[in-house]
Amino acid sequence: MKKHPVAFFTVILVIIAVISLVVGRYPITLGEICSVFIVKISGAEFTQKQDEIYFLLTEVRIPRIISAILVGAALAISGAVYQAMFLNPLVSPKFLGVLDGASFGAALGIVIFQSWFAIQFLSFTFAVAAVAVSIILAGIFHRGGMMILILGGLISSSLFISLTSLMKYVADPTNQLPEIVFWLLGTFARSNMDTLLQVGFIMLIGTIILGASGKAANALSMGDDEAASLGINVKRTRLFMIAVATLISASTVVIAGIVSWVGLVVPHIIRFLIGPDNRLLLPSAAVGGGAFMLFTYLLVRSVFTSELPISIATSIVGIPLFIFSLYHNKGGWK
């Protein structure tokens, strides 16, 4: 596995994806899936059962499988990039206020506009705005470097957490408040091909860019002076990687709401399995994150009769893995 980790995790991801297609409250065999698409390609008429299977696959399972893979990949690789950029093992996509800003945007959309498009648009807008606030606060002080940016992120997160609480306070307790709570717990129930076409391409391209940036991440992980001696434009490269990581992690909120722990846990697990070399770690984190997210979602819809919010599931699955990783590393960070 250590020689070809990306291929290994890709095989795992494909296996989980195939299982996700056939397993659920309405089981389907691989033969039925193949026959449905053969009939579709040939242009023949569906039987009633084939029509039902085609609808289930194209409107429910395939969009949700793709969404889970993209969200897991984006959050995991964003977390790995943040950890490399800030030399901090506890950094995640929540770090610069991305998820908290998105939470406020969604709550604002639910309370004021009550439109699915408005919720998605405002989630993305305020996720980016939260990071902008962090950077602006850091820019006010010309000294302090990364520590000031960290404090800017904490201030931005606190600000948008407070604003989200305000939205909860003014929300209609019978309709709007449950919708806000449900959104903040994360769900793939609203995943569809239209949303994937809007933001999925951005997430895919951003993930590929970060996955190919392992050499630069390795240089920056050694410190600014060492990176500069290797010909890296430290400030520009770091800001670019942070910007791409922020963009794709903000896009996950548009698809699934708030999904916790993935961006923190998966990079640690991958690092534990294959080591700290970002040339392998970043692409492996993306594929492994997709597999982790899809596996967790498969458990959610297979074990529970009603769909458990995805953040609860990722916490239940991810926290024991995180504890195991910390124990193996003796509380340190490789």
N, C-alpha and C positions, 0 to 999 in steps of 0.2 A: 504493500500500500504506500509506503514512504517514497518509493521510486516513481510511482505514477498515481498520485493521490487524486488528481482531477478526474482521471478515467475511472478510478475506483468509486468515487462519490457519484459520478455520472451514472454508472451502472446501478448503484443503489437508488438513485432518483428515478431512473426508468422503471425499475421493478415496483417501486411504491406508486408511481403514476399508473401503471397497468392495473395494479391491485385496486387503486382508487376508482378506476373506470368500472370495474365489475362488482365491487363490494358496496353495500349500502342497504337501506331499508327496502330497496327494490333491486335485488340482485340481477345481474345480466351476465351471460356467458360471453367469452371472447368470440365464439362462433356466431352468436347473435349480432354482436357489434360488427364483425366482418361482413355478414350478410346484409345488414342494413346499409352500409356504405357501398357495397357492390351494387345493390339495387339503386341507390342514389346516383352513382356514377353512370350506370347504364340507362338511367332515365325511366325505368319501369315504375309501376305503381306500388306503393307500400301497402302491406296488409295493415290492419288496425294495430296489431301488436308492434310491427316494425315502425309504424308512425309514432307510437308512444315511446319506443326506445330511442328513436331519432330525436324527438323533442327533449327527452330526458338528458341525452348526451350533449346536444348542442346548446340547450338553453340553461342547463343546470350544471352537470358534472364537468364538462370540458372547460367552460369559463371559470369555474371555481378552482379546478386543478391548476390552470394557467395562472390564475390570480395568486394562489397559495405559493406557487413556485417563484413568481416574480417578487412577491412581498418578502418571502423568506430570504431570497438571494440579495435583494436590495438592502434589507435591514442588516443582514450578516456582514456583507462586504463593507457597508457604511460603518458598522461598529469596528471592524478590523482596521479600516482606514483611520478613523478617529483615534483609536488606541495607538496606532503607529505615529500619527501626527503629533499627538499630545504626550506621547511617552507615558501613558497612564492606562493601567489595565481595567479601570473602572469606568472608562468613557464609553458611551453608547450613543445612538442617534437621538436620545433624549437630552444629550449633553448641552447643546447650545440652544435649547428651548424649542427644537423642531416640533416634537410631539405635543408640547404644551401649547404652542402657538396654534397648531392644527386643531387641538381640542377646542380652543376658544372660537376659532373660525367656524367649526361645525356647530357648536352651541349657538353662535350668533345666527347662522343660517337657519337652524331649527326654530329659534324663537321669533325671529323677525320676518324671514322670507318664506319659511315652510316649503321650500323647493329643493328637490334632490340635487339639481344642478347648482343651486346657490350653496348648498352644504359642501359639495365637492370643491367648488371654486374658492370659497372662503377658507376651507381647510388648507388648501394648497397655498393660498395667498398669505395667510397668517403664519403658516409654518416657515415660509421664507422671510416674512417680516420679523419673526422672533429671532432668527439668526442675524438679520440686519441690525436689530437692536443690540444684540451681543457684540457685534463688530463695531458699531458706532460707540458704544460705551467703552470698549477697549481702545478705540481710536482717540477718545478724549484725553487719555493718559498715554503719553509717548514713551513711558518707561514701564517696566514690569513684564513685558513680553507675554508669554503664554499664560502666566498666572493671572494677568489682568483679563485676558480673554475668557479664562475659566470663570472668574468672578462675574464677568459680563453675562456669561451664559446662565449662571445661577440667578442673577437679577432678572434676566429676561424670563426665565422659567417661572420664577415667583410672581412676576407681573401677570403673565398669562394664566397661571393657575388661579390667581385672584379674580381675574376677569371672567374665567370660566365659572367660578363659584358664583359670581354675580349673575351670570346668565341662568344658572340653576335656580337662583333665588327668585328671579322674576318670571321664570318659565311657568306655564300652565301645569299644575301638578298632576293632572289627569292624562294629558297627551304629550306635551312637549318634554317634561322632565323625564319620563321613562324613555323617550326617544334619545335624549342626550346621554343618559346613563348607558343605554344599550350601545350607542355609538362609541362611547369612551371605553367600552369593554372589548370592542373589536368584533367584526363579523364578516364572513364572506357571503352572507345570504343575499346581498344585493349585487354581487359580482355579475357582470354581463359583458358581452362582446363590445358593446358601444363604449363602455368605460375603459375596457382594455385597449381599444383602438385609440382612445384619447391620450392615455398616459402610459400604456404598456411599452410603447416604442421608446419613450424617454427613459423609462426604467431599464430597459434592455440595453440601450446604447450606453447609458451611464455606468451600468454594471460591467459592461465589456471594457470601457475605458479604464475604470478602476482596477479591473482584473489584470490589465496589461501594464499597470503602473508599479509593479512590485519592485523593480530596480530602484526607482526614485524613492519609494517608501522605505526601502532598506537604507538608503543613503541618509534620509531625514531621520530615521530611527537612531542613527549613530551620533546625532547632534548637528547643530547648524554649521559649526566650523568644519567638521569632517565632510559634510555634504557640499559645502561651498568649495572645498579643496578638490572635490571630484567634478567640479564644473556645473553643479546644480544651482539654479537660481532659487534660493531657499524660500524667500517670501512668496514669489510668484507660484512656485510649484505647490507649496503648502496651501495657499489660498485656493488654487485651482482644484486640488483634490478635496479640500473641505467643501468647496462649492458644489462639486459633482455629488459628493456623498450626501450633502444636504438636499440637493434637488431630488435625488431618487428616494431618499427616506421620506421626504415630504410627499412624494407621489404615492407612497404606500398608503397614506392616510386617505387619499381619494378613493382607493379601491376597498380598503378593509377597515377603516377607522383606526383606532389606536391598538397596536399590537406590541406588547411589552416583552422584555427579556431576550428576545431573539438576537438583537444587536449586541447584547452583552455576553450571553452564554455561548452562542455558536462559535465566535472567534476563539474563545478560551478552549473549547473542546477540540476544534481543529488544530490549534496550536499545540495542545497536549498530544494529539495523535501524530502530527507530522513535523512539528518544530516551528521555529519563528521566522524562517525565510519567507519574506513577503512575496517573492516571485511565485511560490507555491501556495502560500497561505491565502492570498487574496482570491485567486480563482477557486481554490478549494472551499473557502468560506462561502462564496456565492453559490456553488453547487450544493455544498453541504447544508447551507441555510435553506435552500429550496427544498431539499429532502426532509430536513427537520420540520419545516412548516407544513409540508404536505402530509408527513406522517402524523403530526399532531392533529391536523384537521381530519385525517382519516379516522383516528381514534375518536374524535369528537362526534362525528356523524355515524359511527358504527356502534359505539358503546351506549350513547345516550339517546333516549327516545326523542327528546327535543334538543335543538342545537345549542350546545354550551358556548357562551362567548369565548372567542378564540384566545383572548389575553389570559383568561382563567386557565385554559388548557396549556398554553405555553409556559405559564408560571408553574403549574403542577408538574409538567414534564421537565422543564428547564432547570428549576432550582436544585433538584437532587444531582443533576449532571454538573451544575456549577460548583456545588459543594464538593463533589468528587474531584473535580479539576483542581480546586484550591487545596484539597488535602494532598493530592499527588504532588503538587508543586510546593508543598510546605508553606503555603501562604505567600509564596513569591510569585514572580512573573517571568516566564521565559520569553 
